[in-house]
Amino acid sequence: MTDDDAALRELQALIGAGGWRPFPGPPNALIFLHPWPDGSVDTLAVQAASESLAERTNATGQPVWRHADELTEVIAQLRALPAPDSPDAPREVIPGDSADRNL
């Protein structure tokens, strides 16, 4: 099994777990959204097994969490991310001048 095969399996498992919806995007990427009851949204953008980005925005659309890395690592971070209503969920908005915001 190649790294790409493992990444595809991880992606299928995440999307198959429910709550994720495909979103139209550029032809060179797959984009999935996971809306939460409080209005927060998790977004996963995949360009390749080696290049992906996940982000959570709060109910007002401001980013509160972001991770860019290989797909398997991004999925692991998404799985570890607490639900928005959890006491330990990220809530602080990523500042506009933050290096993290430019990922």
N, CA, C and O atoms as CSV, one atom per row, in Angstrom:
chain,resi,resn,atom,element,x,y,z
A,1,MET,N,N,0.843,-1.173,0.000
A,1,MET,CA,C,0.000,0.000,0.000
A,1,MET,C,C,0.892,1.242,0.000
A,1,MET,O,O,1.850,1.330,0.769
A,2,THR,N,N,0.573,2.183,-0.857
A,2,THR,CA,C,1.340,3.423,-0.938
A,2,THR,C,C,0.793,4.453,0.043
A,2,THR,O,O,-0.282,4.274,0.616
A,3,ASP,N,N,1.551,5.536,0.229
A,3,ASP,CA,C,1.085,6.630,1.073
A,3,ASP,C,C,-0.195,7.240,0.518
A,3,ASP,O,O,-1.079,7.636,1.277
A,4,ASP,N,N,-0.293,7.314,-0.812
A,4,ASP,CA,C,-1.502,7.843,-1.431
A,4,ASP,C,C,-2.701,6.957,-1.132
A,4,ASP,O,O,-3.796,7.463,-0.884
A,5,ASP,N,N,-2.509,5.638,-1.151
A,5,ASP,CA,C,-3.595,4.704,-0.830
A,5,ASP,C,C,-4.044,4.888,0.615
A,5,ASP,O,O,-5.243,4.893,0.896
A,6,ALA,N,N,-3.096,5.039,1.527
A,6,ALA,CA,C,-3.422,5.240,2.938
A,6,ALA,C,C,-4.179,6.552,3.125
A,6,ALA,O,O,-5.147,6.613,3.883
A,7,ALA,N,N,-3.740,7.591,2.441
A,7,ALA,CA,C,-4.410,8.888,2.542
A,7,ALA,C,C,-5.837,8.803,2.016
A,7,ALA,O,O,-6.753,9.368,2.613
A,8,LEU,N,N,-6.030,8.109,0.913
A,8,LEU,CA,C,-7.369,7.945,0.344
A,8,LEU,C,C,-8.273,7.164,1.292
A,8,LEU,O,O,-9.445,7.502,1.456
A,9,ARG,N,N,-7.734,6.131,1.910
A,9,ARG,CA,C,-8.516,5.365,2.894
A,9,ARG,C,C,-8.929,6.239,4.076
A,9,ARG,O,O,-10.070,6.181,4.535
A,10,GLU,N,N,-7.991,7.044,4.562
A,10,GLU,CA,C,-8.290,7.949,5.680
A,10,GLU,C,C,-9.372,8.957,5.288
A,10,GLU,O,O,-10.277,9.240,6.073
A,11,LEU,N,N,-9.275,9.494,4.076
A,11,LEU,CA,C,-10.266,10.450,3.602
A,11,LEU,C,C,-11.641,9.787,3.496
A,11,LEU,O,O,-12.641,10.358,3.930
A,12,GLN,N,N,-11.691,8.592,2.926
A,12,GLN,CA,C,-12.958,7.878,2.805
A,12,GLN,C,C,-13.562,7.591,4.177
A,12,GLN,O,O,-14.776,7.709,4.349
A,13,ALA,N,N,-12.745,7.219,5.146
A,13,ALA,CA,C,-13.229,6.935,6.493
A,13,ALA,C,C,-13.787,8.198,7.153
A,13,ALA,O,O,-14.836,8.153,7.795
A,14,LEU,N,N,-13.086,9.320,6.994
A,14,LEU,CA,C,-13.550,10.574,7.576
A,14,LEU,C,C,-14.882,10.991,6.968
A,14,LEU,O,O,-15.838,11.273,7.691
A,15,ILE,N,N,-14.946,11.029,5.659
A,15,ILE,CA,C,-16.159,11.461,4.966
A,15,ILE,C,C,-17.304,10.486,5.231
A,15,ILE,O,O,-18.456,10.896,5.377
A,16,GLY,N,N,-16.983,9.201,5.290
A,16,GLY,CA,C,-17.998,8.182,5.537
A,16,GLY,C,C,-18.555,8.196,6.949
A,16,GLY,O,O,-19.615,7.623,7.201
A,17,ALA,N,N,-17.856,8.842,7.873
A,17,ALA,CA,C,-18.307,8.896,9.263
A,17,ALA,C,C,-19.512,9.817,9.434
A,17,ALA,O,O,-20.165,9.798,10.478
A,18,GLY,N,N,-19.804,10.608,8.436
A,18,GLY,CA,C,-20.986,11.457,8.470
A,18,GLY,C,C,-20.691,12.896,8.803
A,18,GLY,O,O,-19.679,13.218,9.426
A,19,GLY,N,N,-21.597,13.762,8.373
A,19,GLY,CA,C,-21.494,15.175,8.650
A,19,GLY,C,C,-20.742,15.971,7.602
A,19,GLY,O,O,-20.859,17.196,7.556
A,20,TRP,N,N,-19.979,15.302,6.766
A,20,TRP,CA,C,-19.179,15.981,5.740
A,20,TRP,C,C,-19.947,16.026,4.427
A,20,TRP,O,O,-20.594,15.056,4.031
A,21,ARG,N,N,-19.862,17.174,3.763
A,21,ARG,CA,C,-20.531,17.354,2.474
A,21,ARG,C,C,-19.520,17.839,1.443
A,21,ARG,O,O,-18.673,18.677,1.751
A,22,PRO,N,N,-19.605,17.315,0.219
A,22,PRO,CA,C,-18.713,17.839,-0.825
A,22,PRO,C,C,-19.122,19.262,-1.181
A,22,PRO,O,O,-20.297,19.623,-1.103
A,23,PHE,N,N,-18.146,20.058,-1.568
A,23,PHE,CA,C,-18.381,21.442,-1.931
A,23,PHE,C,C,-17.678,21.707,-3.255
A,23,PHE,O,O,-16.523,21.313,-3.422
A,24,PRO,N,N,-18.342,22.361,-4.194
A,24,PRO,CA,C,-17.692,22.638,-5.478
A,24,PRO,C,C,-16.451,23.511,-5.278
A,24,PRO,O,O,-16.455,24.454,-4.486
A,25,GLY,N,N,-15.421,23.183,-5.993
A,25,GLY,CA,C,-14.184,23.943,-5.889
A,25,GLY,C,C,-13.422,23.896,-7.189
A,25,GLY,O,O,-13.967,23.519,-8.227
A,26,PRO,N,N,-12.177,24.273,-7.134
A,26,PRO,CA,C,-11.370,24.249,-8.357
A,26,PRO,C,C,-11.172,22.814,-8.841
A,26,PRO,O,O,-11.289,21.875,-8.054
A,27,PRO,N,N,-10.877,22.640,-10.113
A,27,PRO,CA,C,-10.738,21.289,-10.661
A,27,PRO,C,C,-9.552,20.511,-10.100
A,27,PRO,O,O,-9.498,19.290,-10.246
A,28,ASN,N,N,-8.609,21.185,-9.468
A,28,ASN,CA,C,-7.429,20.497,-8.954
A,28,ASN,C,C,-7.513,20.237,-7.449
A,28,ASN,O,O,-6.498,19.953,-6.813
A,29,ALA,N,N,-8.729,20.334,-6.869
A,29,ALA,CA,C,-8.857,20.128,-5.428
A,29,ALA,C,C,-10.198,19.485,-5.090
A,29,ALA,O,O,-11.175,19.615,-5.827
A,30,LEU,N,N,-10.217,18.791,-3.963
A,30,LEU,CA,C,-11.453,18.275,-3.375
A,30,LEU,C,C,-11.717,19.109,-2.133
A,30,LEU,O,O,-10.812,19.349,-1.333
A,31,ILE,N,N,-12.956,19.549,-1.972
A,31,ILE,CA,C,-13.306,20.354,-0.804
A,31,ILE,C,C,-14.523,19.730,-0.141
A,31,ILE,O,O,-15.496,19.364,-0.800
A,32,PHE,N,N,-14.442,19.617,1.196
A,32,PHE,CA,C,-15.529,19.063,1.985
A,32,PHE,C,C,-15.815,20.006,3.149
A,32,PHE,O,O,-14.900,20.600,3.720
A,33,LEU,N,N,-17.102,20.137,3.492
A,33,LEU,CA,C,-17.523,20.979,4.602
A,33,LEU,C,C,-18.244,20.139,5.642
A,33,LEU,O,O,-18.967,19.199,5.311
A,34,HIS,N,N,-18.038,20.487,6.896
A,34,HIS,CA,C,-18.770,19.871,8.003
A,34,HIS,C,C,-19.392,20.989,8.820
A,34,HIS,O,O,-18.722,21.585,9.664
A,35,PRO,N,N,-20.690,21.287,8.577
A,35,PRO,CA,C,-21.347,22.336,9.358
A,35,PRO,C,C,-21.739,21.806,10.738
A,35,PRO,O,O,-22.121,20.645,10.877
A,36,TRP,N,N,-21.643,22.657,11.747
A,36,TRP,CA,C,-22.004,22.310,13.122
A,36,TRP,C,C,-23.284,23.058,13.509
A,36,TRP,O,O,-23.571,24.120,12.956
A,37,PRO,N,N,-24.048,22.513,14.451
A,37,PRO,CA,C,-25.305,23.161,14.850
A,37,PRO,C,C,-25.152,24.611,15.326
A,37,PRO,O,O,-26.083,25.402,15.178
A,38,ASP,N,N,-24.003,24.968,15.888
A,38,ASP,CA,C,-23.817,26.341,16.388
A,38,ASP,C,C,-23.442,27.325,15.282
A,38,ASP,O,O,-23.262,28.512,15.554
A,39,GLY,N,N,-23.321,26.858,14.049
A,39,GLY,CA,C,-22.953,27.718,12.931
A,39,GLY,C,C,-21.486,27.658,12.553
A,39,GLY,O,O,-21.085,28.223,11.535
A,40,SER,N,N,-20.673,26.975,13.363
A,40,SER,CA,C,-19.266,26.758,13.007
A,40,SER,C,C,-19.197,25.819,11.809
A,40,SER,O,O,-20.115,25.035,11.569
A,41,VAL,N,N,-18.102,25.906,11.060
A,41,VAL,CA,C,-17.919,25.034,9.897
A,41,VAL,C,C,-16.472,24.570,9.853
A,41,VAL,O,O,-15.545,25.374,9.956
A,42,ASP,N,N,-16.289,23.261,9.697
A,42,ASP,CA,C,-14.974,22.699,9.417
A,42,ASP,C,C,-14.877,22.527,7.907
A,42,ASP,O,O,-15.814,22.052,7.265
A,43,THR,N,N,-13.747,22.914,7.351
A,43,THR,CA,C,-13.508,22.786,5.915
A,43,THR,C,C,-12.228,21.992,5.702
A,43,THR,O,O,-11.225,22.223,6.378
A,44,LEU,N,N,-12.266,21.065,4.770
A,44,LEU,CA,C,-11.096,20.280,4.381
A,44,LEU,C,C,-10.882,20.471,2.891
A,44,LEU,O,O,-11.769,20.180,2.088
A,45,ALA,N,N,-9.709,20.958,2.523
A,45,ALA,CA,C,-9.340,21.143,1.117
A,45,ALA,C,C,-8.144,20.249,0.822
A,45,ALA,O,O,-7.126,20.311,1.512
A,46,VAL,N,N,-8.273,19.419,-0.208
A,46,VAL,CA,C,-7.237,18.453,-0.554
A,46,VAL,C,C,-6.787,18.698,-1.985
A,46,VAL,O,O,-7.590,18.665,-2.917
A,47,GLN,N,N,-5.487,18.945,-2.146
A,47,GLN,CA,C,-4.928,19.059,-3.497
A,47,GLN,C,C,-4.167,17.798,-3.861
A,47,GLN,O,O,-4.091,17.432,-5.034
A,48,ALA,N,N,-3.611,17.141,-2.878
A,48,ALA,CA,C,-2.860,15.895,-3.079
A,48,ALA,C,C,-2.679,15.250,-1.714
A,48,ALA,O,O,-2.942,15.873,-0.686
A,49,ALA,N,N,-2.229,13.998,-1.706
A,49,ALA,CA,C,-1.967,13.327,-0.438
A,49,ALA,C,C,-0.917,14.075,0.369
A,49,ALA,O,O,-0.886,13.982,1.597
A,50,SER,N,N,-0.067,14.810,-0.314
A,50,SER,CA,C,1.002,15.545,0.358
A,50,SER,C,C,0.643,17.004,0.648
A,50,SER,O,O,1.444,17.730,1.236
A,51,GLU,N,N,-0.545,17.437,0.244
A,51,GLU,CA,C,-0.908,18.847,0.407
A,51,GLU,C,C,-2.396,19.005,0.698
A,51,GLU,O,O,-3.242,18.814,-0.175
A,52,SER,N,N,-2.694,19.360,1.948
A,52,SER,CA,C,-4.079,19.588,2.324
A,52,SER,C,C,-4.150,20.630,3.435
A,52,SER,O,O,-3.150,20.947,4.079
A,53,LEU,N,N,-5.347,21.149,3.641
A,53,LEU,CA,C,-5.578,22.188,4.623
A,53,LEU,C,C,-6.938,21.968,5.255
A,53,LEU,O,O,-7.910,21.670,4.561
A,54,ALA,N,N,-7.007,22.114,6.571
A,54,ALA,CA,C,-8.287,22.075,7.274
A,54,ALA,C,C,-8.397,23.354,8.085
A,54,ALA,O,O,-7.404,23.889,8.578
A,55,GLU,N,N,-9.632,23.832,8.211
A,55,GLU,CA,C,-9.870,25.056,8.961
A,55,GLU,C,C,-11.243,24.974,9.617
A,55,GLU,O,O,-12.186,24.416,9.056
A,56,ARG,N,N,-11.334,25.542,10.815
A,56,ARG,CA,C,-12.640,25.726,11.451
A,56,ARG,C,C,-12.897,27.214,11.538
A,56,ARG,O,O,-12.036,27.988,11.955
A,57,THR,N,N,-14.099,27.602,11.136
A,57,THR,CA,C,-14.536,28.974,11.319
A,57,THR,C,C,-15.669,28.977,12.335
A,57,THR,O,O,-16.432,28.016,12.437
A,58,ASN,N,N,-15.768,30.065,13.080
A,58,ASN,CA,C,-16.853,30.177,14.047
A,58,ASN,C,C,-18.137,30.577,13.322
A,58,ASN,O,O,-18.154,30.685,12.096
A,59,ALA,N,N,-19.202,30.793,14.078
A,59,ALA,CA,C,-20.506,31.100,13.474
A,59,ALA,C,C,-20.509,32.403,12.687
A,59,ALA,O,O,-21.390,32.616,11.854
A,60,THR,N,N,-19.537,33.277,12.938
A,60,THR,CA,C,-19.452,34.531,12.184
A,60,THR,C,C,-18.490,34.440,11.008
A,60,THR,O,O,-18.234,35.435,10.329
A,61,GLY,N,N,-17.953,33.236,10.766
A,61,GLY,CA,C,-17.071,33.022,9.617
A,61,GLY,C,C,-15.611,33.340,9.863
A,61,GLY,O,O,-14.822,33.368,8.919
A,62,GLN,N,N,-15.232,33.579,11.108
A,62,GLN,CA,C,-13.839,33.893,11.426
A,62,GLN,C,C,-13.073,32.616,11.752
A,62,GLN,O,O,-13.598,31.754,12.458
A,63,PRO,N,N,-11.851,32.472,11.257
A,63,PRO,CA,C,-11.074,31.256,11.526
A,63,PRO,C,C,-10.610,31.187,12.978
A,63,PRO,O,O,-10.073,32.152,13.524
A,64,VAL,N,N,-10.830,30.019,13.592
A,64,VAL,CA,C,-10.395,29.799,14.971
A,64,VAL,C,C,-9.393,28.652,15.078
A,64,VAL,O,O,-8.787,28.451,16.131
A,65,TRP,N,N,-9.220,27.907,14.001
A,65,TRP,CA,C,-8.273,26.783,13.985
A,65,TRP,C,C,-7.914,26.506,12.543
A,65,TRP,O,O,-8.742,26.642,11.643
A,66,ARG,N,N,-6.645,26.108,12.330
A,66,ARG,CA,C,-6.192,25.786,10.968
A,66,ARG,C,C,-5.007,24.832,11.065
A,66,ARG,O,O,-4.172,24.943,11.963
A,67,HIS,N,N,-4.948,23.888,10.119
A,67,HIS,CA,C,-3.805,22.981,10.047
A,67,HIS,C,C,-3.549,22.618,8.588
A,67,HIS,O,O,-4.457,22.171,7.888
A,68,ALA,N,N,-2.334,22.808,8.139
A,68,ALA,CA,C,-1.923,22.442,6.777
A,68,ALA,C,C,-0.785,21.442,6.880
A,68,ALA,O,O,0.170,21.647,7.629
A,69,ASP,N,N,-0.895,20.350,6.114
A,69,ASP,CA,C,0.119,19.298,6.168
A,69,ASP,C,C,-0.266,18.226,5.150
A,69,ASP,O,O,-1.116,18.442,4.286
A,70,GLU,N,N,0.376,17.074,5.273
A,70,GLU,CA,C,-0.029,15.925,4.467
A,70,GLU,C,C,-1.438,15.515,4.894
A,70,GLU,O,O,-1.833,15.734,6.039
A,71,LEU,N,N,-2.178,14.931,3.986
A,71,LEU,CA,C,-3.583,14.612,4.236
A,71,LEU,C,C,-3.781,13.737,5.470
A,71,LEU,O,O,-4.677,14.010,6.270
A,72,THR,N,N,-2.981,12.707,5.645
A,72,THR,CA,C,-3.182,11.825,6.804
A,72,THR,C,C,-2.997,12.593,8.115
A,72,THR,O,O,-3.715,12.339,9.083
A,73,GLU,N,N,-2.053,13.520,8.159
A,73,GLU,CA,C,-1.830,14.324,9.372
A,73,GLU,C,C,-2.975,15.303,9.592
A,73,GLU,O,O,-3.414,15.489,10.727
A,74,VAL,N,N,-3.460,15.925,8.540
A,74,VAL,CA,C,-4.575,16.859,8.660
A,74,VAL,C,C,-5.820,16.121,9.156
A,74,VAL,O,O,-6.542,16.634,10.011
A,75,ILE,N,N,-6.073,14.939,8.633
A,75,ILE,CA,C,-7.230,14.165,9.081
A,75,ILE,C,C,-7.073,13.778,10.551
A,75,ILE,O,O,-8.041,13.838,11.309
A,76,ALA,N,N,-5.882,13.387,10.956
A,76,ALA,CA,C,-5.649,13.064,12.370
A,76,ALA,C,C,-5.928,14.273,13.255
A,76,ALA,O,O,-6.519,14.137,14.327
A,77,GLN,N,N,-5.507,15.450,12.813
A,77,GLN,CA,C,-5.761,16.665,13.584
A,77,GLN,C,C,-7.254,17.001,13.617
A,77,GLN,O,O,-7.762,17.443,14.647
A,78,LEU,N,N,-7.952,16.798,12.517
A,78,LEU,CA,C,-9.402,17.020,12.494
A,78,LEU,C,C,-10.110,16.072,13.460
A,78,LEU,O,O,-11.024,16.480,14.177
A,79,ARG,N,N,-9.695,14.833,13.477
A,79,ARG,CA,C,-10.323,13.856,14.388
A,79,ARG,C,C,-10.073,14.211,15.849
A,79,ARG,O,O,-10.913,13.947,16.709
A,80,ALA,N,N,-8.927,14.803,16.125
A,80,ALA,CA,C,-8.588,15.180,17.501
A,80,ALA,C,C,-9.221,16.514,17.909
A,80,ALA,O,O,-9.255,16.840,19.096
A,81,LEU,N,N,-9.713,17.271,16.961
A,81,LEU,CA,C,-10.289,18.583,17.227
A,81,LEU,C,C,-11.623,18.428,17.957
A,81,LEU,O,O,-12.525,17.756,17.457
A,82,PRO,N,N,-11.754,19.043,19.132
A,82,PRO,CA,C,-13.018,18.921,19.861
A,82,PRO,C,C,-14.162,19.603,19.116
A,82,PRO,O,O,-13.946,20.573,18.390
A,83,ALA,N,N,-15.365,19.099,19.298
A,83,ALA,CA,C,-16.552,19.729,18.718
A,83,ALA,C,C,-16.642,21.168,19.223
A,83,ALA,O,O,-16.174,21.463,20.323
A,84,PRO,N,N,-17.234,22.065,18.440
A,84,PRO,CA,C,-17.282,23.471,18.829
A,84,PRO,C,C,-17.937,23.736,20.185
A,84,PRO,O,O,-17.610,24.721,20.847
A,85,ASP,N,N,-18.856,22.870,20.600
A,85,ASP,CA,C,-19.526,23.088,21.887
A,85,ASP,C,C,-18.759,22.483,23.064
A,85,ASP,O,O,-19.210,22.580,24.205
A,86,SER,N,N,-17.632,21.873,22.806
A,86,SER,CA,C,-16.794,21.306,23.859
A,86,SER,C,C,-16.054,22.429,24.588
A,86,SER,O,O,-15.640,23.404,23.961
A,87,PRO,N,N,-15.885,22.301,25.905
A,87,PRO,CA,C,-15.185,23.354,26.649
A,87,PRO,C,C,-13.754,23.611,26.167
A,87,PRO,O,O,-13.248,24.724,26.309
A,88,ASP,N,N,-13.100,22.597,25.602
A,88,ASP,CA,C,-11.720,22.780,25.166
A,88,ASP,C,C,-11.577,23.025,23.661
A,88,ASP,O,O,-10.478,22.918,23.118
A,89,ALA,N,N,-12.681,23.351,22.991
A,89,ALA,CA,C,-12.630,23.666,21.559
A,89,ALA,C,C,-11.979,25.037,21.352
A,89,ALA,O,O,-12.144,25.932,22.182
A,90,PRO,N,N,-11.244,25.204,20.253
A,90,PRO,CA,C,-10.652,26.518,19.979
A,90,PRO,C,C,-11.747,27.550,19.710
A,90,PRO,O,O,-12.710,27.286,18.989
A,91,ARG,N,N,-11.575,28.731,20.306
A,91,ARG,CA,C,-12.549,29.810,20.126
A,91,ARG,C,C,-11.898,31.140,19.769
A,91,ARG,O,O,-12.554,32.042,19.250
A,92,GLU,N,N,-10.622,31.254,20.047
A,92,GLU,CA,C,-9.930,32.513,19.786
A,92,GLU,C,C,-9.703,32.669,18.285
A,92,GLU,O,O,-9.168,31.777,17.625
A,93,VAL,N,N,-10.113,33.803,17.770
A,93,VAL,CA,C,-9.981,34.079,16.334
A,93,VAL,C,C,-8.503,34.223,15.985
A,93,VAL,O,O,-7.747,34.894,16.688
A,94,ILE,N,N,-8.108,33.586,14.894
A,94,ILE,CA,C,-6.736,33.700,14.407
A,94,ILE,C,C,-6.554,35.124,13.891
A,94,ILE,O,O,-7.281,35.544,12.992
A,95,PRO,N,N,-5.609,35.866,14.434
A,95,PRO,CA,C,-5.426,37.264,14.010
A,95,PRO,C,C,-5.132,37.375,12.516
A,95,PRO,O,O,-4.520,36.487,11.923
A,96,GLY,N,N,-5.576,38.470,11.926
A,96,GLY,CA,C,-5.371,38.711,10.509
A,96,GLY,C,C,-3.922,38.792,10.096
A,96,GLY,O,O,-3.589,38.491,8.950
A,97,ASP,N,N,-3.041,39.198,11.019
A,97,ASP,CA,C,-1.626,39.300,10.678
A,97,ASP,C,C,-0.833,38.070,11.095
A,97,ASP,O,O,0.397,38.079,11.041
A,98,SER,N,N,-1.520,37.016,11.511
A,98,SER,CA,C,-0.843,35.791,11.958
A,98,SER,C,C,-0.281,35.029,10.768
A,98,SER,O,O,-0.904,34.969,9.707
A,99,ALA,N,N,0.889,34.452,10.949
A,99,ALA,CA,C,1.494,33.602,9.909
A,99,ALA,C,C,0.585,32.417,9.627
A,99,ALA,O,O,0.518,31.950,8.490
A,100,ASP,N,N,-0.129,31.915,10.659
A,100,ASP,CA,C,-1.053,30.793,10.476
A,100,ASP,C,C,-2.181,31.146,9.515
A,100,ASP,O,O,-2.706,30.267,8.831
A,101,ARG,N,N,-2.552,32.395,9.456
A,101,ARG,CA,C,-3.670,32.796,8.619
A,101,ARG,C,C,-3.315,32.743,7.138
A,101,ARG,O,O,-4.204,32.702,6.288
A,102,ASN,N,N,-2.031,32.742,6.828
A,102,ASN,CA,C,-1.588,32.753,5.436
A,102,ASN,C,C,-1.294,31.364,4.893
A,102,ASN,O,O,-0.751,31.248,3.795
A,103,LEU,N,N,-1.629,30.315,5.614
A,103,LEU,CA,C,-1.349,28.956,5.143
A,103,LEU,C,C,-2.216,28.593,3.987
A,103,LEU,O,O,-2.115,27.484,3.463
